[in-house]
């Protein structure tokens, strides 16, 4: 990791954004394992995966979505599979 200490007008990437990206990538990998490798949806495309993740997201009743802080809600991979099974 490089340091920008002492450099004017620089900002470091948010640790939470980096962590969120890594967790989301892992969730997508898990979904693709189910979809492609286990032959449940061999032709899953990025738009379809995004749609599943949006439908499975956890949301608060008192918050309007999408928004700048939580997007479409909090990632919930179990919620994705519950939505696919029709248990929502």
C-alpha contacts under 8 A as a table, 3 or more apart, distances in Angstrom:
res1	aa1	res2	aa2	distance
4	X	7	X	5.57
4	X	10	X	6.88
4	X	11	X	7.84
4	X	12	X	7.65
7	X	10	X	6.29
13	X	17	X	7.35
13	X	18	X	7.37
14	X	17	X	5.19
14	X	18	X	6.38
15	X	18	X	5.09
15	X	19	X	6.12
16	X	19	X	5.01
16	X	20	X	5.96
17	X	20	X	4.99
17	X	21	X	6.11
18	X	21	X	5.16
18	X	22	X	6.33
19	X	22	X	5.15
19	X	23	X	6.18
20	X	23	X	5.15
20	X	24	X	6.00
21	X	24	X	5.13
21	X	25	X	6.11
22	X	25	X	5.14
22	X	26	X	6.30
23	X	26	X	5.10
23	X	27	X	6.22
24	X	27	X	4.97
24	X	28	X	6.15
24	X	75	X	7.44
25	X	28	X	5.10
25	X	29	X	6.19
26	X	29	X	5.00
26	X	30	X	6.21
27	X	30	X	5.02
27	X	31	X	6.14
27	X	77	X	6.42
28	X	31	X	4.95
28	X	32	X	6.05
28	X	49	X	7.74
29	X	32	X	5.06
29	X	33	X	6.15
30	X	33	X	5.08
30	X	34	X	6.50
31	X	34	X	5.17
31	X	35	X	6.05
32	X	35	X	4.83
32	X	36	X	5.46
32	X	37	X	7.01
32	X	44	X	7.76
33	X	36	X	5.74
33	X	37	X	4.97
33	X	38	X	6.31
34	X	37	X	6.12
34	X	38	X	5.11
34	X	39	X	7.09
34	X	40	X	6.41
34	X	41	X	7.97
35	X	38	X	5.96
35	X	39	X	5.64
35	X	40	X	4.62
35	X	41	X	4.49
35	X	42	X	5.83
35	X	44	X	6.76
36	X	39	X	4.89
36	X	40	X	6.39
36	X	41	X	5.71
36	X	42	X	4.24
36	X	43	X	7.07
36	X	44	X	7.26
37	X	40	X	7.95
37	X	42	X	7.46
39	X	42	X	5.37
41	X	44	X	5.66
44	X	48	X	6.32
44	X	49	X	6.77
45	X	48	X	5.34
45	X	49	X	6.24
46	X	49	X	5.05
46	X	50	X	6.06
47	X	50	X	5.11
47	X	51	X	6.19
48	X	51	X	5.04
48	X	52	X	6.29
49	X	52	X	5.12
49	X	53	X	6.22
50	X	53	X	5.10
50	X	54	X	6.13
51	X	54	X	5.13
51	X	55	X	6.20
52	X	55	X	5.20
52	X	56	X	6.12
52	X	80	X	5.85
52	X	83	X	7.68
52	X	84	X	7.77
53	X	56	X	5.10
53	X	57	X	6.05
53	X	75	X	7.14
53	X	76	X	7.61
53	X	77	X	7.32
53	X	80	X	5.77
54	X	57	X	5.31
54	X	72	X	6.01
54	X	73	X	7.37
55	X	79	X	7.89
55	X	80	X	6.72
55	X	83	X	6.93
56	X	75	X	7.53
56	X	76	X	6.04
56	X	77	X	6.87
56	X	78	X	7.53
56	X	79	X	4.27
56	X	80	X	3.98
56	X	81	X	7.45
56	X	82	X	7.44
56	X	83	X	6.02
57	X	72	X	6.93
57	X	73	X	5.17
57	X	74	X	5.32
57	X	75	X	5.10
57	X	76	X	5.13
57	X	77	X	7.74
57	X	79	X	6.38
57	X	80	X	7.15
58	X	73	X	5.38
58	X	74	X	5.03
58	X	75	X	6.54
58	X	76	X	6.05
58	X	79	X	7.44
59	X	63	X	7.51
59	X	72	X	7.72
59	X	73	X	4.97
59	X	74	X	6.55
60	X	63	X	5.56
60	X	73	X	7.95
61	X	64	X	7.99
64	X	67	X	6.73
65	X	70	X	7.67
65	X	71	X	6.53
65	X	72	X	5.40
65	X	73	X	6.96
66	X	70	X	7.09
66	X	71	X	4.67
66	X	72	X	4.49
66	X	73	X	7.27
67	X	70	X	5.79
67	X	71	X	4.78
67	X	72	X	6.89
68	X	71	X	5.62
70	X	73	X	5.14
70	X	74	X	6.42
71	X	74	X	7.90
76	X	79	X	5.09
76	X	80	X	6.51
77	X	80	X	4.96
77	X	81	X	6.64
78	X	81	X	5.30
78	X	82	X	6.17
79	X	82	X	4.91
79	X	83	X	6.03
80	X	83	X	5.19
80	X	84	X	6.37
81	X	84	X	4.94
81	X	85	X	6.16
82	X	85	X	5.07
82	X	86	X	6.10
82	X	87	X	5.23
82	X	88	X	6.25
83	X	86	X	4.94
83	X	87	X	5.94
83	X	88	X	5.53
84	X	87	X	7.74
